[in-house]
Amino acid sequence: MNKINVIPNVASKFLEENRQNFLEYVSSDTIIFAKNTDYIFDRLDDFFAKAIEAFSKLSEDIKHVEPEALFMNSKSFKKQLKAFALLTTETSTSSELIGKAVTVQFNTHPQPSFNKKFDLLIENLNAYKARGYTNYIFCASDQQAKRFHAIFEEVNEHVDYKTIVTPLYQGFIDDDQKLVCYTDHQVFERYHKFNLKNGYAKKQAITLKELNKLEIGDYVTHIDHGIGKFGGLQKIDVEGKKQEAIKLVYGERDILYVSIHSLHKISKFNGKDGAAPKIYKLGSAAWKKLKQKTKTRVKKIAFDLIKVYAKRRLEKGFQYDPDSYLQTELEASFIYEDTPDQSTATEDFKKDMESERPMDRLICGDVGFGKTEVAIRAAFKAVDNGKQVAVLVPTTILAFQHHRTFTERLKEMPVNVDYLNRFRTAKERKETLAKLEAGQVDIIIGTHQLVNKNVKFKDLGLLIVDEEQKFGVAVKDKLKSIKENVDVLTLTATPIPRTLQFSLMAARDLSVIKTPPPNRYPIESRVIRFGEEVIRDSISYEIQRGGQVFFIHNRIENIKEVAGMIQRLVPDAKVGIGHGQMDGKKLENLMLSFMNGEFDVLVSTTIIESGLDVTNANTIFINNANNFGLSDLHQMRGRVGRSNKKAFCYFITPPYESMTPEARKRIEALSQFTELGSGFNIAMKDLEIRGAGDLLGGEQSGFINEIGFETYQKILAEAIDELKENEFKDLYEEVEGHQEKPFVKETQLDSDFQLLFPDDYINNITERLTLYTDLNDVADEESLLKFEAQLIDRFGEIPIEAEDLLNSVRVKWIANSIGIEKVVMKKGKLIGYFISDQESRFYQSPIFTKVLQFVQNHPQLCKVKEKQTRNGLRLILVFERITSVEKALKAMTPFKETVVAVS
């Protein structure tokens, strides 16, 4: 934009005389910005002509108002514009509008291109500085600003510039103001995007909570009482006051009411779909036996896994240096801006690699969410420190794809990338292996051939495993010997729960990439019958918009017939055929041609399932989709929609009645979970459809089917905590540091105050249940204040009952921090029950000493007494005259300060 015309406001008397012609809600001192006035006027006249035409066709009986009174044409709009100051960037504006126009000339020109060559950028900035210009570089994030500083420091050049952390669409040089304003995304040649607020990103990722919404009649598991049926939210009477609780129905019509403060103890039952679980009578010993049996079994398996982890922790691996100038330059050259999760995953693996212990990290992210980019950065860090990298992939095609991706990303760097798969000839393989052993290959990418005995490394430092769940047991066993003293980075798209358990028990560190890339659309998924018409129309549409198509047909015998049918339906389309029995070189060239857009439709078997990244492919057909597993279907669907175009996936199936029940559920699950980031939900649904056995071992123990998946998770967590506190206490103290763990895991609350969201405040029962669940998950004051602000924003001023509910959470937190297991607020008293275990370390802790000192110094406020209970003597803290939750909070607040003083 080199000049603008500013046309002043000439309203005065004209405005007064024609007041009725103006849009009354627009102030007369408004400045109107116009980009293309001629176009605006033409469109107004077109619409006005249509209004006249429509009016002429009306019956005379209803022609009450002329179009001129309702609609505006260019003539009347020009009259109205004269009453406002108009600003336009047009070189020629209608003379009717200009009048006394003022032209403002800008002496600017756009930012030059540096092709990522920093010596040119430095030279340019210094030349402008010498001419008296001020240099600014606009960065999208603090991280980018740091990268510039690091790069300039590394090359040891003095550059006079300032960074401003504000995204700018395009850089420019202003010769009048003597300003140089460059943008980071133009210097690094990356795509510019608008910043999305985190809230939007959260909405895009479907959560497990949405999968587990409870409905009346659903089976739920209470960790202490077993499986019952959900009976909804119920109002119950406590000492004459109304409270809200969850109703659970057990065997022989037993009923249990669960306080809204204990919602974390219940979870939806997810066993084998369709099979009704066993419901016991309330108080039956059967549940306790089953829970104990599960915990004992889980402990045994977890013990073995943690022992392996402990062995790794005790070993010393290679300690990598902090990032070099080249590492910074590589990351800056990524053409997309990192998502927040990508940045976190990058920081995580760097922390691991720069420590002296061997890394074992799992990076979990949906298809197309940027796991490979994180892996490339880790690989380069290893090479930059003189180490070799092995990238193990499950398929031949993925090895070829990764080789292409790694080579493309690292072409500016001093790195040798090679690959091994069955596409290579015996001679090529031999040459590659010789170079690998001599240290002339830095990064080797390959299928299971990489774990053969004849593959020797000069100095292997990092092993990257892509889609580990697709490898067989034999390959995994061979991997164990390689893993012993090298860093390991594992990538997975659909997080199989068994894989996730390793990270749950800290036998493997976990980074999750759940934020989708910007400008990415969900894939529209449709279930169709095999029909030539829909296939023809969809392929024609995709080709017309310049895209490409996958057609998955997993039978080699008649794959040529399918390709011939497509050629007959869409004669203009260029069709290619690919399958695993083709000659290696031929298949490699075919894939390369498709990636380069040399043909329109690729008819193939499932060889494209993992890793084929064709950004221009936006439509996929999966023939006989009912024969594939959920994870496979999700992976294949992920081959499309990898750019900013709307993508389509067609699951071709026989009629529903002729499919197996499991196949129907798989197809329904995929139709349901089409949102970005739904891989975790699909893994959960897969677990539900097939049922699950022992997540930690190969054998099917069937425990999950008896107690539900989430309860299994809770028991697993309990078992691991017990192992951490007892058998592996020394190891975890070393790993986690000597941080003081809370003495009380959970504080119960019992009260006769009305602690609830009243019906007249939130009248939707499902919404109230969701909010109670959310409140149960709130862990600190900052989150509670956010929760409170959201309530006010959505439902208005908070009533006293809801205010008391929020304050009761604060009371629980303070009680928990001073060793109180149960708080009873009834009949004007607050009684806190200290830890029942008389041998607990709590009674020798500084916290307990401080609590006793406070009580001794303030006898008028509270007392410590001993009380006889069913389980023996208990130490209790007693406050009198507690007539409201607000008073209870006020009475407990001094103890909060006591805990802070101790810590």
MOVENQUI-V600275 format. One line per field, one symbol per residue. psi: psi as a letter, one per 40 degrees, with the letter a starting at -180 (. if undefined). burial: # if it has 9 or more other ideal C-beta (glycine too) atoms within 8 Angstrom, else .. A space follows every 50 residues. Layout:
psi = ???
burial = ???
This chain:
psi = hdiihhhihfcbdddddfdeeihdehieehhhhhdgdddddddddddddd ddddddeiiddegdhiddedihaddddddddeeihhhieidhihddddbg ihhhhhgiiihiheffhdddddddddddddeeihhhhhididdddddddd ddddefhhhhiiihghhhdiiihhddefhhhiiddddefiihiihiiddd ddddhhiddddfhiiheihihhddeahahheahihihhfeihihihhhha iffihhhhieefdeeiihhgahhdhhihhiiheieddddddddddddddd ddddddddddddddihahhiiihiddddddddeheihiiddddddddddd dddeieihighhhhiiheefddddddddddddddeeiihhhhididdddd dddddddddedeighhhiihaediiddddddddddddeeehdhhhiaedd eidehhidghdhhhhhgdeeiiddddddddddddfiihhhhidhghdddd ddddefehihhhgehiiifhiihhhihiihhdddddddddddddeeaihh hhhfhddfdddddddddddgdeihhihhieeihddddddddddddefeid hhhiaeeedhehghdehehhhhifdeeiiddddddddeeifeafihiihh hhiiiddeiiddddddddddddgeihfedddddddddddeiibhdeidih deddddeidddddddddddddddddcdfdddddddeifhhiidhdhhihh ieihgihidedhehddddddddddddeheiddddddddddddddeahhid ddddddddddddddddeffhdhhhgifeihhhhihdhdeiedeeiddddd ddddddegdediihihhhideahihihhhifgeidddddddddddddddd dd.
burial = ..#####..##..##..#...#.....#...#.#..#..###.##.##.. ##..#...........#.....##.#############.#..##..##.. #....#.#..#..#.#.#.###.###.##...#.######...##.#### ##.##...#.#.#.#.#...####...#############.#........ #..###....##.....######.#######.##.#.#..########## #..##########..#######....#.##.#.#..#..##.###.###. ###.##.###.##.#.#......###########.###########.### .###..#############################.############## #######.##....#.#####.##....#..##.###...#.######## #...#.#..##########.#...##.##..##..############.## ##################.#..####.#.....###.######...#### ####....#..##.###.##..#.#####..#.#..##.##.###...## ##############.###########.#.#############..#.#### ###.....#...#####.###.#################.######.... ..##################.###...##.###.........##..#### ###.####..##.....#########.#....##..##..##.....#.. ############.#############..########...#.#..#.##.# ##.##..#...#.#.........######..#..#.###.######.##. ...
